[in-house]
């Protein structure tokens, strides 16, 4: 039985297997779609596809930093359940991916999945193998990499949150214990406080204007400001923008481990103590499952539907 390109596409959608694998399966079964699915399952290639429809919203973030701190990688790998997220094989897979990101600098997720992870096998090949053995859907969702300066990682709650903190430091301070401690403390701050910006200078004008609009409406609705002219309220709003910076910008936030000192001042104090310069260049924060819509199981409804 002959088969068309459309048949190959359909089989690929049904099984989540590669195009060439689907073509081989149809060729081996004379174009019989059902037998082709069986053929792929027998080869162990369609196990992952059987679970591809399940939502993988759990998982972990894993990080790797090179010995000199110059290259660092952070990945988020999702899986269906918390239980499977604690599987040692799954965690080792995520750790290997973080190192691959740091070492090989993938351009995007597609090229990353096509990179060789172990001899003769790509990241995608290994992912499918892990799905077959762990028996849950698994997806490599995103990654981040830094390749200049000094980067420090922090993993919170066993992988629920992952942070990379990137700093530019004076020559000779790359592995300084106080500098590394500073990076770790700031990464912990990012994990806990989730600042939207690195510095107030990074806040775009559109965001500031929107915040002013919100603050203006709030101030107008406050009974204490009843009867005050708009010009006065606008001045009040300008005074409150500083609070927005202190809540949403890392360097303007209060340092969580300090005593009434901002992160910016703490960085300056550490730089002075080590006799050099330290500039916080950027950071990346991943929250596992962030933005993924999790399936809400309604057990009562499920039982009711079964007895109708």
Secondary structure, DSSP 8 states (H G I E B T S, - for coil): ----HHHHHHHHHHH---HHHHHHHHHHTTT-HHHHHHHHHHTTSSHHHHTTTS---EEEEEEEE-TTSS-EEEEEEEES-HHHHT-HHHHHHHHHHHHHHHHH--SSHHHHHTSEEETTEEHHHHHHHHHHHH-S-EEEEEEEEE-SSEEEEEEEGGGTEEEEEEEEE-TT-TT-HHHHHHHHHHHHHHHHH--SBSSGGGS-HHHHHHHHHHHHHHHHH-GGGTT--HHHHHHHHHHHHHHHHHHHBGGGSB-TTSSS-BHHHHHHHHHHHHTS-EEEEEEEEEETTTT-------HHHHHHHHH-
